[in-house]
Amino acid sequence: MARLSIRIDLAPGLRIGPGKVQLLEMVAGHGSIAAAGRALGMSYRRAWMLIEEMNKGFDQPVVDAQIGGRAGGGARLSPLGADLVAHYRAIERAADHAAAPFLDRLAAPAARTEDEAHPDPA
């Protein structure tokens, strides 16, 4: 099945795509940058660097993080971060809907090629 992947170039050096959006969703779900990174099989350092890149790219942060301590730290999406995820997912849904008939046509020959490469042994 063919699938569309959306990357949005917002400004020089500031790109948003499925990986960063998924990271933001994991931060929202786990309440922690470290836990979000672990859930995605990503190091804390990599997750932190991606979030810092997004935070610096906008005029306000997309993730608000609290430093650890006795209560442990934490992180949450800012209102801008929540909007970024919502708008990206809306764009993705609209693009998927618009592209579906074209993707189906592209996928059909690819599926035939795959079937020919791996014939059913039965």
PyMOL commands that set and color helices and strands:
alter all, ss='L'
color gray80, all
select helices_A, chain A and resi 18-30+33-39+44-57+79-117
alter helices_A, ss='H'
color red, helices_A
select strands_A, chain A and resi 8-11+14-16+63-66+74-77
alter strands_A, ss='S'
color yellow, strands_A
deselect
rebuild
show_as cartoon
